Amino acid sequence: MHILVWGEVREVYPYLNAPCNGYPMSTLLKGAFATNLKAMELATGTCHDLLLGNDHGLDAAKAVVEALLDGVEMQQVEKARLRTV
């Protein structure tokens, strides 16, 4: 997984006001996934169901980060291509 630092995102998406400046998004997501998984192992009933919903939200956040990375990479490739033309 590419390590995305909030500064990279702000280059492309300056309207994002990142509270975690300097922390790799991959590290933050891994921690959130691990914490949620452990809590799901211990929880039952409604609490487990809520944590399962949180797990789906984490999957969505991961997809957004991956889409942002794809966009950043595409822009970098395009800039490099234009420099060689």
Backbone atoms as SQL, in Angstrom:
CREATE TABLE atoms (id INTEGER PRIMARY KEY, chain TEXT, resi INTEGER, resn TEXT, atom TEXT, x REAL, y REAL, z REAL);
INSERT INTO atoms VALUES
  (1, 'A', 1, 'MET', 'N', 0.848, -1.185, 0.000),
  (2, 'A', 1, 'MET', 'CA', 0.000, 0.000, 0.000),
  (3, 'A', 1, 'MET', 'C', 0.890, 1.244, 0.000),
  (4, 'A', 2, 'HIS', 'N', 0.578, 2.151, -0.891),
  (5, 'A', 2, 'HIS', 'CA', 1.290, 3.433, -0.945),
  (6, 'A', 2, 'HIS', 'C', 1.033, 4.192, 0.351),
  (7, 'A', 3, 'ILE', 'N', 2.035, 4.850, 0.896),
  (8, 'A', 3, 'ILE', 'CA', 1.832, 5.647, 2.104),
  (9, 'A', 3, 'ILE', 'C', 1.448, 7.054, 1.686),
  (10, 'A', 4, 'LEU', 'N', 0.227, 7.413, 1.994),
  (11, 'A', 4, 'LEU', 'CA', -0.296, 8.731, 1.640),
  (12, 'A', 4, 'LEU', 'C', -0.177, 9.644, 2.843),
  (13, 'A', 5, 'VAL', 'N', 0.527, 10.724, 2.669),
  (14, 'A', 5, 'VAL', 'CA', 0.637, 11.724, 3.715),
  (15, 'A', 5, 'VAL', 'C', -0.330, 12.841, 3.363),
  (16, 'A', 6, 'TRP', 'N', -0.992, 13.405, 4.357),
  (17, 'A', 6, 'TRP', 'CA', -2.020, 14.411, 4.095),
  (18, 'A', 6, 'TRP', 'C', -1.514, 15.546, 3.222),
  (19, 'A', 7, 'GLY', 'N', -0.240, 15.892, 3.328),
  (20, 'A', 7, 'GLY', 'CA', 0.306, 16.960, 2.503),
  (21, 'A', 7, 'GLY', 'C', 0.148, 16.665, 1.014),
  (22, 'A', 8, 'GLU', 'N', 0.300, 15.394, 0.634),
  (23, 'A', 8, 'GLU', 'CA', 0.106, 15.004, -0.762),
  (24, 'A', 8, 'GLU', 'C', -1.324, 15.254, -1.190),
  (25, 'A', 9, 'VAL', 'N', -2.259, 14.911, -0.337),
  (26, 'A', 9, 'VAL', 'CA', -3.664, 15.087, -0.664),
  (27, 'A', 9, 'VAL', 'C', -3.977, 16.563, -0.830),
  (28, 'A', 10, 'ARG', 'N', -3.433, 17.401, 0.044),
  (29, 'A', 10, 'ARG', 'CA', -3.721, 18.831, -0.027),
  (30, 'A', 10, 'ARG', 'C', -3.148, 19.466, -1.280),
  (31, 'A', 11, 'GLU', 'N', -2.092, 18.871, -1.851),
  (32, 'A', 11, 'GLU', 'CA', -1.576, 19.382, -3.117),
  (33, 'A', 11, 'GLU', 'C', -2.636, 19.268, -4.195),
  (34, 'A', 12, 'VAL', 'N', -3.331, 18.160, -4.201),
  (35, 'A', 12, 'VAL', 'CA', -4.315, 17.889, -5.238),
  (36, 'A', 12, 'VAL', 'C', -5.706, 18.372, -4.820),
  (37, 'A', 13, 'TYR', 'N', -6.027, 18.230, -3.564),
  (38, 'A', 13, 'TYR', 'CA', -7.337, 18.603, -3.043),
  (39, 'A', 13, 'TYR', 'C', -7.150, 19.597, -1.900),
  (40, 'A', 14, 'PRO', 'N', -6.866, 20.861, -2.208),
  (41, 'A', 14, 'PRO', 'CA', -6.515, 21.833, -1.165),
  (42, 'A', 14, 'PRO', 'C', -7.643, 22.136, -0.192),
  (43, 'A', 15, 'TYR', 'N', -8.881, 21.797, -0.546),
  (44, 'A', 15, 'TYR', 'CA', -9.993, 22.088, 0.358),
  (45, 'A', 15, 'TYR', 'C', -10.074, 21.113, 1.518),
  (46, 'A', 16, 'LEU', 'N', -9.305, 20.031, 1.482),
  (47, 'A', 16, 'LEU', 'CA', -9.303, 19.095, 2.607),
  (48, 'A', 16, 'LEU', 'C', -8.521, 19.703, 3.759),
  (49, 'A', 17, 'ASN', 'N', -9.145, 19.805, 4.899),
  (50, 'A', 17, 'ASN', 'CA', -8.463, 20.333, 6.076),
  (51, 'A', 17, 'ASN', 'C', -8.110, 19.146, 6.957),
  (52, 'A', 18, 'ALA', 'N', -6.918, 18.612, 6.777),
  (53, 'A', 18, 'ALA', 'CA', -6.524, 17.375, 7.439),
  (54, 'A', 18, 'ALA', 'C', -6.052, 17.635, 8.862),
  (55, 'A', 19, 'PRO', 'N', -6.708, 17.031, 9.847),
  (56, 'A', 19, 'PRO', 'CA', -6.271, 17.203, 11.232),
  (57, 'A', 19, 'PRO', 'C', -5.052, 16.360, 11.578),
  (58, 'A', 20, 'CYS', 'N', -4.675, 15.408, 10.724),
  (59, 'A', 20, 'CYS', 'CA', -3.592, 14.476, 11.034),
  (60, 'A', 20, 'CYS', 'C', -2.365, 14.765, 10.186),
  (61, 'A', 21, 'ASN', 'N', -2.031, 16.013, 10.049),
  (62, 'A', 21, 'ASN', 'CA', -0.929, 16.420, 9.182),
  (63, 'A', 21, 'ASN', 'C', 0.356, 15.662, 9.521),
  (64, 'A', 22, 'GLY', 'N', 0.918, 15.011, 8.506),
  (65, 'A', 22, 'GLY', 'CA', 2.169, 14.305, 8.689),
  (66, 'A', 22, 'GLY', 'C', 2.035, 12.831, 9.007),
  (67, 'A', 23, 'TYR', 'N', 0.851, 12.363, 9.353),
  (68, 'A', 23, 'TYR', 'CA', 0.676, 10.945, 9.658),
  (69, 'A', 23, 'TYR', 'C', 0.241, 10.210, 8.411),
  (70, 'A', 24, 'PRO', 'N', 0.894, 9.100, 8.083),
  (71, 'A', 24, 'PRO', 'CA', 0.505, 8.333, 6.905),
  (72, 'A', 24, 'PRO', 'C', -0.907, 7.772, 7.049),
  (73, 'A', 25, 'MET', 'N', -1.721, 7.992, 6.046),
  (74, 'A', 25, 'MET', 'CA', -3.092, 7.498, 6.090),
  (75, 'A', 25, 'MET', 'C', -3.140, 5.982, 6.215),
  (76, 'A', 26, 'SER', 'N', -2.203, 5.292, 5.576),
  (77, 'A', 26, 'SER', 'CA', -2.207, 3.833, 5.660),
  (78, 'A', 26, 'SER', 'C', -2.040, 3.373, 7.111),
  (79, 'A', 27, 'THR', 'N', -1.218, 4.068, 7.881),
  (80, 'A', 27, 'THR', 'CA', -1.005, 3.723, 9.289),
  (81, 'A', 27, 'THR', 'C', -2.262, 3.982, 10.105),
  (82, 'A', 28, 'LEU', 'N', -2.904, 5.115, 9.850),
  (83, 'A', 28, 'LEU', 'CA', -4.135, 5.436, 10.574),
  (84, 'A', 28, 'LEU', 'C', -5.229, 4.426, 10.269),
  (85, 'A', 29, 'LEU', 'N', -5.373, 4.050, 9.004),
  (86, 'A', 29, 'LEU', 'CA', -6.402, 3.076, 8.638),
  (87, 'A', 29, 'LEU', 'C', -6.096, 1.700, 9.210),
  (88, 'A', 30, 'LYS', 'N', -4.839, 1.283, 9.176),
  (89, 'A', 30, 'LYS', 'CA', -4.481, -0.024, 9.745),
  (90, 'A', 30, 'LYS', 'C', -4.821, -0.071, 11.228),
  (91, 'A', 31, 'GLY', 'N', -4.531, 1.014, 11.935),
  (92, 'A', 31, 'GLY', 'CA', -4.860, 1.072, 13.363),
  (93, 'A', 31, 'GLY', 'C', -6.348, 1.019, 13.606),
  (94, 'A', 32, 'ALA', 'N', -7.103, 1.732, 12.795),
  (95, 'A', 32, 'ALA', 'CA', -8.567, 1.731, 12.946),
  (96, 'A', 32, 'ALA', 'C', -9.135, 0.353, 12.639),
  (97, 'A', 33, 'PHE', 'N', -8.634, -0.302, 11.585),
  (98, 'A', 33, 'PHE', 'CA', -9.094, -1.655, 11.262),
  (99, 'A', 33, 'PHE', 'C', -8.789, -2.620, 12.397),
  (100, 'A', 34, 'ALA', 'N', -7.572, -2.569, 12.936),
  (101, 'A', 34, 'ALA', 'CA', -7.165, -3.491, 14.005),
  (102, 'A', 34, 'ALA', 'C', -7.984, -3.272, 15.267),
  (103, 'A', 35, 'THR', 'N', -8.193, -2.012, 15.628),
  (104, 'A', 35, 'THR', 'CA', -8.980, -1.696, 16.823),
  (105, 'A', 35, 'THR', 'C', -10.416, -2.170, 16.671),
  (106, 'A', 36, 'ASN', 'N', -10.989, -1.894, 15.512),
  (107, 'A', 36, 'ASN', 'CA', -12.380, -2.290, 15.266),
  (108, 'A', 36, 'ASN', 'C', -12.524, -3.814, 15.260),
  (109, 'A', 37, 'LEU', 'N', -11.552, -4.510, 14.663),
  (110, 'A', 37, 'LEU', 'CA', -11.611, -5.975, 14.616),
  (111, 'A', 37, 'LEU', 'C', -11.574, -6.561, 16.021),
  (112, 'A', 38, 'LYS', 'N', -10.687, -6.045, 16.859),
  (113, 'A', 38, 'LYS', 'CA', -10.599, -6.553, 18.239),
  (114, 'A', 38, 'LYS', 'C', -11.890, -6.284, 18.995),
  (115, 'A', 39, 'ALA', 'N', -12.442, -5.089, 18.815),
  (116, 'A', 39, 'ALA', 'CA', -13.705, -4.761, 19.483),
  (117, 'A', 39, 'ALA', 'C', -14.824, -5.670, 19.000),
  (118, 'A', 40, 'MET', 'N', -14.836, -6.000, 17.696),
  (119, 'A', 40, 'MET', 'CA', -15.870, -6.893, 17.162),
  (120, 'A', 40, 'MET', 'C', -15.760, -8.286, 17.765),
  (121, 'A', 41, 'GLU', 'N', -14.529, -8.730, 18.027),
  (122, 'A', 41, 'GLU', 'CA', -14.324, -10.051, 18.643),
  (123, 'A', 41, 'GLU', 'C', -14.916, -10.099, 20.052),
  (124, 'A', 42, 'LEU', 'N', -14.898, -8.973, 20.742),
  (125, 'A', 42, 'LEU', 'CA', -15.347, -8.930, 22.135),
  (126, 'A', 42, 'LEU', 'C', -16.818, -8.562, 22.291),
  (127, 'A', 43, 'ALA', 'N', -17.393, -7.945, 21.272),
  (128, 'A', 43, 'ALA', 'CA', -18.750, -7.406, 21.381),
  (129, 'A', 43, 'ALA', 'C', -19.798, -8.434, 20.965),
  (130, 'A', 44, 'THR', 'N', -21.005, -8.202, 21.465),
  (131, 'A', 44, 'THR', 'CA', -22.150, -9.026, 21.077),
  (132, 'A', 44, 'THR', 'C', -23.345, -8.125, 20.809),
  (133, 'A', 45, 'GLY', 'N', -24.346, -8.692, 20.166),
  (134, 'A', 45, 'GLY', 'CA', -25.611, -7.989, 19.973),
  (135, 'A', 45, 'GLY', 'C', -25.488, -6.696, 19.183),
  (136, 'A', 46, 'THR', 'N', -26.201, -5.692, 19.672),
  (137, 'A', 46, 'THR', 'CA', -26.270, -4.405, 18.996),
  (138, 'A', 46, 'THR', 'C', -24.894, -3.764, 18.880),
  (139, 'A', 47, 'CYS', 'N', -24.090, -3.897, 19.901),
  (140, 'A', 47, 'CYS', 'CA', -22.750, -3.319, 19.876),
  (141, 'A', 47, 'CYS', 'C', -21.932, -3.931, 18.733),
  (142, 'A', 48, 'HIS', 'N', -22.014, -5.251, 18.564),
  (143, 'A', 48, 'HIS', 'CA', -21.314, -5.918, 17.469),
  (144, 'A', 48, 'HIS', 'C', -21.827, -5.416, 16.120),
  (145, 'A', 49, 'ASP', 'N', -23.138, -5.254, 16.018),
  (146, 'A', 49, 'ASP', 'CA', -23.727, -4.763, 14.769),
  (147, 'A', 49, 'ASP', 'C', -23.238, -3.353, 14.437),
  (148, 'A', 50, 'LEU', 'N', -23.137, -2.510, 15.447),
  (149, 'A', 50, 'LEU', 'CA', -22.631, -1.153, 15.232),
  (150, 'A', 50, 'LEU', 'C', -21.171, -1.177, 14.783),
  (151, 'A', 51, 'LEU', 'N', -20.388, -2.055, 15.386),
  (152, 'A', 51, 'LEU', 'CA', -18.988, -2.177, 14.987),
  (153, 'A', 51, 'LEU', 'C', -18.861, -2.728, 13.568),
  (154, 'A', 52, 'LEU', 'N', -19.777, -3.613, 13.183),
  (155, 'A', 52, 'LEU', 'CA', -19.778, -4.116, 11.815),
  (156, 'A', 52, 'LEU', 'C', -20.057, -2.975, 10.834),
  (157, 'A', 53, 'GLY', 'N', -20.980, -2.094, 11.204),
  (158, 'A', 53, 'GLY', 'CA', -21.239, -0.908, 10.388),
  (159, 'A', 53, 'GLY', 'C', -20.005, -0.027, 10.295),
  (160, 'A', 54, 'ASN', 'N', -19.297, 0.112, 11.398),
  (161, 'A', 54, 'ASN', 'CA', -18.056, 0.877, 11.408),
  (162, 'A', 54, 'ASN', 'C', -17.026, 0.245, 10.477),
  (163, 'A', 55, 'ASP', 'N', -16.987, -1.085, 10.447),
  (164, 'A', 55, 'ASP', 'CA', -16.064, -1.797, 9.566),
  (165, 'A', 55, 'ASP', 'C', -16.350, -1.465, 8.099),
  (166, 'A', 56, 'HIS', 'N', -17.622, -1.376, 7.758),
  (167, 'A', 56, 'HIS', 'CA', -17.994, -1.002, 6.382),
  (168, 'A', 56, 'HIS', 'C', -17.560, 0.431, 6.085),
  (169, 'A', 57, 'GLY', 'N', -17.677, 1.305, 7.071),
  (170, 'A', 57, 'GLY', 'CA', -17.215, 2.684, 6.903),
  (171, 'A', 57, 'GLY', 'C', -15.709, 2.748, 6.691),
  (172, 'A', 58, 'LEU', 'N', -14.967, 1.907, 7.398),
  (173, 'A', 58, 'LEU', 'CA', -13.523, 1.855, 7.205),
  (174, 'A', 58, 'LEU', 'C', -13.173, 1.349, 5.807),
  (175, 'A', 59, 'ASP', 'N', -13.928, 0.377, 5.321),
  (176, 'A', 59, 'ASP', 'CA', -13.709, -0.095, 3.951),
  (177, 'A', 59, 'ASP', 'C', -13.935, 1.035, 2.949),
  (178, 'A', 60, 'ALA', 'N', -14.964, 1.839, 3.188),
  (179, 'A', 60, 'ALA', 'CA', -15.245, 2.976, 2.302),
  (180, 'A', 60, 'ALA', 'C', -14.109, 4.003, 2.373),
  (181, 'A', 61, 'ALA', 'N', -13.598, 4.264, 3.574),
  (182, 'A', 61, 'ALA', 'CA', -12.488, 5.211, 3.729),
  (183, 'A', 61, 'ALA', 'C', -11.253, 4.714, 2.985),
  (184, 'A', 62, 'LYS', 'N', -11.002, 3.420, 3.067),
  (185, 'A', 62, 'LYS', 'CA', -9.859, 2.839, 2.347),
  (186, 'A', 62, 'LYS', 'C', -10.046, 3.028, 0.842),
  (187, 'A', 63, 'ALA', 'N', -11.254, 2.827, 0.353),
  (188, 'A', 63, 'ALA', 'CA', -11.520, 2.999, -1.077),
  (189, 'A', 63, 'ALA', 'C', -11.308, 4.449, -1.509),
  (190, 'A', 64, 'VAL', 'N', -11.693, 5.393, -0.661),
  (191, 'A', 64, 'VAL', 'CA', -11.490, 6.810, -0.979),
  (192, 'A', 64, 'VAL', 'C', -9.998, 7.115, -1.054),
  (193, 'A', 65, 'VAL', 'N', -9.231, 6.630, -0.090),
  (194, 'A', 65, 'VAL', 'CA', -7.783, 6.863, -0.085),
  (195, 'A', 65, 'VAL', 'C', -7.153, 6.262, -1.343),
  (196, 'A', 66, 'GLU', 'N', -7.561, 5.049, -1.697),
  (197, 'A', 66, 'GLU', 'CA', -7.014, 4.424, -2.896),
  (198, 'A', 66, 'GLU', 'C', -7.381, 5.220, -4.150),
  (199, 'A', 67, 'ALA', 'N', -8.599, 5.751, -4.208),
  (200, 'A', 67, 'ALA', 'CA', -9.007, 6.566, -5.353),
  (201, 'A', 67, 'ALA', 'C', -8.189, 7.856, -5.412),
  (202, 'A', 68, 'LEU', 'N', -7.942, 8.466, -4.267),
  (203, 'A', 68, 'LEU', 'CA', -7.107, 9.664, -4.229),
  (204, 'A', 68, 'LEU', 'C', -5.696, 9.352, -4.714),
  (205, 'A', 69, 'LEU', 'N', -5.157, 8.225, -4.275),
  (206, 'A', 69, 'LEU', 'CA', -3.818, 7.832, -4.714),
  (207, 'A', 69, 'LEU', 'C', -3.781, 7.621, -6.221),
  (208, 'A', 70, 'ASP', 'N', -4.813, 6.976, -6.743),
  (209, 'A', 70, 'ASP', 'CA', -4.880, 6.772, -8.190),
  (210, 'A', 70, 'ASP', 'C', -4.899, 8.110, -8.915),
  (211, 'A', 71, 'GLY', 'N', -5.671, 9.062, -8.395),
  (212, 'A', 71, 'GLY', 'CA', -5.741, 10.385, -9.004),
  (213, 'A', 71, 'GLY', 'C', -4.417, 11.121, -8.949),
  (214, 'A', 72, 'VAL', 'N', -3.734, 11.056, -7.794),
  (215, 'A', 72, 'VAL', 'CA', -2.428, 11.702, -7.652),
  (216, 'A', 72, 'VAL', 'C', -1.443, 11.075, -8.624),
  (217, 'A', 73, 'GLU', 'N', -1.450, 9.754, -8.690),
  (218, 'A', 73, 'GLU', 'CA', -0.536, 9.057, -9.588),
  (219, 'A', 73, 'GLU', 'C', -0.815, 9.417, -11.050),
  (220, 'A', 74, 'MET', 'N', -2.079, 9.475, -11.422),
  (221, 'A', 74, 'MET', 'CA', -2.424, 9.825, -12.803),
  (222, 'A', 74, 'MET', 'C', -1.965, 11.235, -13.142),
  (223, 'A', 75, 'GLN', 'N', -2.102, 12.156, -12.206),
  (224, 'A', 75, 'GLN', 'CA', -1.657, 13.527, -12.445),
  (225, 'A', 75, 'GLN', 'C', -0.139, 13.592, -12.587),
  (226, 'A', 76, 'GLN', 'N', 0.568, 12.838, -11.763),
  (227, 'A', 76, 'GLN', 'CA', 2.024, 12.827, -11.849),
  (228, 'A', 76, 'GLN', 'C', 2.491, 12.225, -13.179),
  (229, 'A', 77, 'VAL', 'N', 1.830, 11.167, -13.615),
  (230, 'A', 77, 'VAL', 'CA', 2.177, 10.545, -14.896),
  (231, 'A', 77, 'VAL', 'C', 1.906, 11.525, -16.035),
  (232, 'A', 78, 'GLU', 'N', 0.785, 12.198, -15.975),
  (233, 'A', 78, 'GLU', 'CA', 0.438, 13.167, -17.015),
  (234, 'A', 78, 'GLU', 'C', 1.431, 14.335, -17.052),
  (235, 'A', 79, 'LYS', 'N', 1.820, 14.838, -15.888),
  (236, 'A', 79, 'LYS', 'CA', 2.821, 15.918, -15.834),
  (237, 'A', 79, 'LYS', 'C', 4.135, 15.464, -16.443),
  (238, 'A', 80, 'ALA', 'N', 4.565, 14.251, -16.112),
  (239, 'A', 80, 'ALA', 'CA', 5.807, 13.709, -16.647),
  (240, 'A', 80, 'ALA', 'C', 5.700, 13.527, -18.162),
  (241, 'A', 81, 'ARG', 'N', 4.564, 13.074, -18.631),
  (242, 'A', 81, 'ARG', 'CA', 4.357, 12.895, -20.065),
  (243, 'A', 81, 'ARG', 'C', 4.423, 14.228, -20.800),
  (244, 'A', 82, 'LEU', 'N', 3.805, 15.243, -20.217),
  (245, 'A', 82, 'LEU', 'CA', 3.798, 16.560, -20.856),
  (246, 'A', 82, 'LEU', 'C', 5.202, 17.177, -20.902),
  (247, 'A', 83, 'ARG', 'N', 6.027, 16.861, -19.907),
  (248, 'A', 83, 'ARG', 'CA', 7.403, 17.374, -19.907),
  (249, 'A', 83, 'ARG', 'C', 8.248, 16.755, -21.014),
  (250, 'A', 84, 'THR', 'N', 7.921, 15.541, -21.415),
  (251, 'A', 84, 'THR', 'CA', 8.705, 14.860, -22.439),
  (252, 'A', 84, 'THR', 'C', 8.208, 15.172, -23.854),
  (253, 'A', 85, 'VAL', 'N', 7.060, 15.784, -23.956),
  (254, 'A', 85, 'VAL', 'CA', 6.485, 16.086, -25.282),
  (255, 'A', 85, 'VAL', 'C', 7.072, 17.350, -25.850);
